[in-house]
Amino acid sequence: MENSHRYHAYPTQAVAEGLQRHLNVHRQLYNHVRWDYTNSPEDDKPSEYDQNNKLPEWKRKWPVFSELHSKAAQATVARFHRNLSNLHKKKEKGHKVGRLKRQTPTDYRSVTYNQSGFDLDEKRGRDRFAYVRFSKIGWVKIRYHRPIPDHATIKEVTFKKETTGEWFVSFGLETDDANLPDKPALESLDASNSVGIDLGILNYIHTSDGTTVDWLNLEDEYERLRREQRKLSRKEKSSNNYKKQRREVAKVKRHIRRKVLDYQHKITTWLVREYDAVFVEDLNVKGMLEQSHNVRNKQDAAWRQLITLLEYKANLYGTHVVQVDARGTTKECASCGVETAKPIWVREHSCPACRFETDRDANAAMNVLQRGFSELGLRWPEDTPVETALPTDTADFQCVSAKHVVETGSLGVDRESKALS
């Protein structure tokens, strides 16, 4: 299993200047790799291997490239060819694509050291700090808020400068699957230890056992963003005040991203700790964002990011996470399967065939749960009560506010098994 740990970095002024210089030289190397590829004959385009072999010659011809560590320079060449490969894949899928663009200082903000050229000193730092040494640059202090596991191998290290001017260091880790917890046997799954998740409109998520979590309120953050953007529009472009204000705008955007990510981390950790199997809708997020209405709220939801976090944590906590087809989960009755058209403003499910009534999103979550069992090849128990999806007017229905999730880190669900810490 591959994952990464990211740490805030606090380089000294001299080291920060070295990081910035190496970042700029790597950007020049990337642009030169692009230029060499673009100007080669169509029938004789150089491969990544070919351009790696050209590095010694380029270092002799342009001494500035000699300042770079060899593995970091090769990672920059690999970066170009990885971007090129992604471009070709999009073209094969029918997307209209152009060519890779020349990287500007605002576009190119990270450098990767692959396999060598770095050292981590965990003992040098104090009070949850450590130091990372980058070859030909120096030691960088990082906030070591979570140690790298003993059973993990560091494959690569990346330093990055954010648009806010802050520095971060990321470790690419590889963990032996033998050290990960085993997932429960499929035969042991039932409606009591499994859950279906409906990604809703009125609520952020609605579970098949009757729990809802509110949307995260970001109105204050967006109001501040609008104020800072208005200030930016009044500054003269390329002036020092303009650059300073751009960083202020970037800080507000960063705060919004971090708040959403923190919110999702707490929800997903609760889900994988609480249940043996989590089933979620496989949404076409790109298509939903292309619609003309309610785009910002859908973007704030970051549903694809939520699903990615669920799948990542499923391996860490030993939980099954399965995506199911989202089509028809709202229309189909969870009790008898009869489809009923429901406009978006109709928030209650009332089946004309079997008279089963519940909340619209609860019905969808129950359908997701049943489809998840079918996806795993499991038979849905006939004696499982559909009323597991509780109506919102019942005494056992639990609604959790987003404010409570963000401030306390707990969903407030009183369960005997596992709780979010």
N, C-alpha and C positions, 0 to 999 in steps of 0.2 A: 504494500500500500504506500502511495506517495501523498505527502501533505506538506504544509509549510508553516513556519512560525515567523511572525513579523514583530519587530521591535523598534521602538522609537530610538533614534540615534542622536547623540549630543557631541559632535566633533568640535575640537578646538578650532580657532580661527585659521590657524596654519593648515590643519588637516582638512578643514572644509574647503579651503582654496585648492588643495591637492585633489580632493574629490571632484570639485567643479572642473578643474583642468582635465583630469582623466575623462570625465563625462564628455567634455567638448571634443577631445581627441578621438574617443570612441565614436562620436557622432560623425566626425570627419572620415574615419575609417569606413563606417557604414555607408556613407554617401559615395566613397570611392569604390566600394564593392558594387554598389548599384551602378555607378558609372561604367565600371569595367564590364559588368554583365550586359548593360544596355547597348554598349558600343561593340560588342562581339557579334560576329556573323550569326544570322538566324539559325543556320544549320550547325553551328559550333558554339553553343552557349556553354560557358564554364559551369561546372558543378561545384558544390560546396568543397569537395575534396580538391579540385583544381585550384580554387581560390585560396584555400588554406596553404597550398604549396607555393603560392605567389607571395605569401606574407614576408618571408625573408628578403625577397627582392624588393618589395615595397619599403621595408624598413631601411634598406641600404639607400634607396632612392630618396625617401622622405624620412629623415632621422626622427621626426616627431613621433612616428609610429613605434620607434624603438623604446619609447617611454612606457609602453603598455606591456602588461604581463602576457605571455604567449597564450595561456589558456583563456584569458579574458578576451584577447583579440580573436581567437577561434570562435568563442561564443558569440561575438559580434557578427562574424561571417555567417554562423549558423542562424542567427536572428534574421538576417536578410533572406536566407533561403527558406526559413520557416514561414515568413510573411509571404514569400513568393508562392509557396506550396498552398497556403490558405487561399490566396487569390485565385489560383488555378482550380481549386475545389469549388469555389463559389461560381466560377465561370462554367464548370461542368454541370452545375445544378441549374443553369439557365439565368443566373444573375448577370446584370450588365456591370462589368468592372472595367477599370482603366489600368494604369500602370502604378507601380509603387512610387510614391512621391519622395522627393528629396527631404530629408529630415532637418527641421529648423531647431534652434536651441529650446524652444518651448515644446516641441514634439518629443525630443529624445531626452529622457530624464532618468534612465537606469542603466547600470552596468552589471554584468554577471560574471562571477569567477566560477569556473567549472572544475571540480575535482581538486584543484590546487590553487595556490596563490593567496590563501587566507588561513588565519589561525583564530581559534576561539579560546580565550582565557577566562574561565568562570571563577577562578580563585582571586584574580586581581581586583575585581570590583567588590564593593561593600554595599550593604543595604539594597539588595536586589538590583545591583548593577553588574555588568560584565564588560569585557573589551574584545573587540574584533580587530585583527590586523589584516590590512589589505596590502599585498605586495606593491612596493614602489610608492605607497601613499602614507601608511602609518597606522597607529592604533586609534580606533573609534570607540567611544564609550556608548553603551546601549543600556536601556532600562530592561533588565532581565526579569520580567514579571512572571515568566513561566520557564523553568529549565527544560532543556531538550532531553527527552527520555533517553535512558541508558541504552535501550535496545534499538534506538534510531541511528541511522547513518546519515551524515551530512553529505549530500551529493553536490550542492552548489550554494553559493551565497551571492545575493544581489543587494547592492545599495541603490537607493532611489531618492531623488529630490522631488518633493511634491510641489504643486503650484503655490502652496502657501509659504514655500521656502524651507520647510522642515525636511529633515533627513530621516530615512528609515532603512533598516537592514532586515532582509528576509533570508531565512534558511530553508532550502529545499531538502526535505527529509525523505528517507526511504525506510519503511518499517516492515520487518518480517511478519507475514500474516500469521505465523505460529504464535506470536505474542498478542494477537487480538482475541477478544472474547468470542466464543462460539455463538452462533445465532440459534435461537430455539428451533427444535424440530418442527417441521410443518404440521405434523400430526397433532401437535399440542396446541395449535392455534384455534381459538374460538372467539365468539363475540365478546367475551368478558376481558380478554387480554389483547384484543385488536381494536383498531379504530379507523373509521373513514373520515377524511377531512374534506370539507367543502370550503373553497376559497370564495368568500361571499362578497356582497355589496354593502349591506348594512353593518355586517360584522366582518372583521378581518378573517377569522376562521370560525367554522361551526363544526363540531365533532358529532359523530354518530351517537355518542352516549349523552348528548344534551348539554355540552359546555360550549360557550361562545367566548371569544376574545375580541374586544373592541378594536376599532381602528386607532392608529397612532395619530394624535392631534399635532399637526405641524404648522398650524396657522400662524403662531407667533414667529416661528423660524422663517416662514415665507414672507411675512411682513417685514422682518429685518432684512431679508435678502433683497426685497424690492427697494427698500431705503438705500441700501449700499449700492445697488445697481443704478439708482437715480443719481447718486453722488458720482459714480464712475462716469456716467454719460456727460457730466458737466466738466470733467477734467480734459485737458489738452492731451491728445494721444501722444505716446512716447515720452511724455514728461515724467519727472520723478514722482510727482503727485499721482499721476495716472497709474504708474507701476505699483505704488504703495496702495492705492485704492483697489487695484486688481487683486492684490493679496488679501485684502479685507473681504472681498466678494468670495474669493476661493475658500477662506476660512469658514464663512457661513455655509457654503455648499458642503464643505467637509463635515461640519457639525451635523447637517441634515443626514448625510450618508452614514455617519457613525451612529446616530440615534436610531435610524432604521435597522442597521446591522445589529446593534446591541439588542434591540427589540426582538429581532428574528432569532438571535442566538439563544435568548431565554426561552422563547416558545419552542424551538426545535429541541433544545436540551430536555425540556420537560416532556415532550412527546416521546423521545427515544428512551428516556428513563422510565416512563410510566407504562408503555405498551411494548408487547413483543412484536407486533406488526403494525405498521402505519401505512395506510393506503391514501393516496392523494391524486387529484385530477392532473392529467397531462394536458396542460393548457397551451394553446397557441398564443403565447404572450406577444410575439411580434405582430401578429395580425390584430390583436386587441388594441395595441398601442397605435396602430395605423388608423383606427376608427376616429372619427372627428369629435366624439363626446367623451368627457371625463378622462382624458388622457393623463393628466397630471396625477390624479388619484391612483390610477392603475400603475403608473410608473413608480409612485411612492410605495405601492404595495410590494414591488420587487418580488413577485411570485416565483420567477425562475431562480432567483437567488435563494429564496426560502427552500425550494425543492432541492437545490444543490447542497445547502447546508444539511438538510435532512438525510440525504444520501451519504454525505461525508460522515456525519455523526452515527449513522446506522452501523458502520464498520467499527467505530470506536466503542460503542456500547452494546453491540451484539443484538441489533434489531433489524427486522425485515422492513424495508421501505420499497413500495411498489407503486408505480404510476399506472393509472387506468384511463381508459378512454372517457373523456369528459362529455361527449355528445349524449344528450338526452337524460342526463342525471336529474335535471330539474323537472322535466315533463313526466318521466316514468314514475309510477307509483311503487314505493318500496315494498308494499304489501302484496299487490297482485300483478304488477308489471304493466298495467294499462297506462297509456300515455294521454296526458291532458295538457292542452296548450295553456300556458300561463304568461300573460304580459308581465313586464318587469315590475309593475306596481302592485301586482298580486303577491302578497307575502305569506299567504297560507296555502297549504296543500290540502285539497279536499277531493278525494277520489270518488267519481260518480259510480264506479263499479262496486267497490268493496266498502265505501264509506269511511275509509281510513283518513283521519285528519291529523295534521301536525304542522309545524313550521316548514316553510318552503325549503330553507337551507338544511334543516334537519333531515327532510326527506332525501335531498340530494346527497347528504353525507352518508345516509344509510345505503343508498344505491352504490356509492363509491366503495363502501365496505363489502357489499355483496360481490361487486365486480372484482374487487381485490382477491377475494377467495377463489373466484373463478379463474383469475389470472394465474394463481398459484396451483391450479388444478385440484383445489379442495372443494368438497361438496358442502353447500350451505345447509346447516342443520334445519330440518323442517320445523322443529319445535322451538326455534329461536324466536322470541317475541319481537315483532317489528316495533313495538312500543318502546324499544331501547332508545329510539330517537324521540326524546321527550318534547311535547309541545312547550312553548315558552310560557304558558300560563300555569304550568304545574309547579308544585312546591319544590321538587327536586331539581328543577332547571337552574343552572349556574351560569351567570353572566359575569365575566371578568373584565374590569376596565383596563384600558391600555396604560393609564397613569399608574395603576397599581403594579403592572408588569415592569414598567421602566424604573420606577423608584425602588421597589423592593426586590426585584429579581425573582419573584414568586408569582405563580398563577393563582395562588390562593385556593387551590383545589385540595380538599381534605381527603387524602387517600392514604392507605396504610402501606402501600408498597414503596414508591419512590417519589421524592419531591425535588423540585428544582432548587438548587443551592445558589 
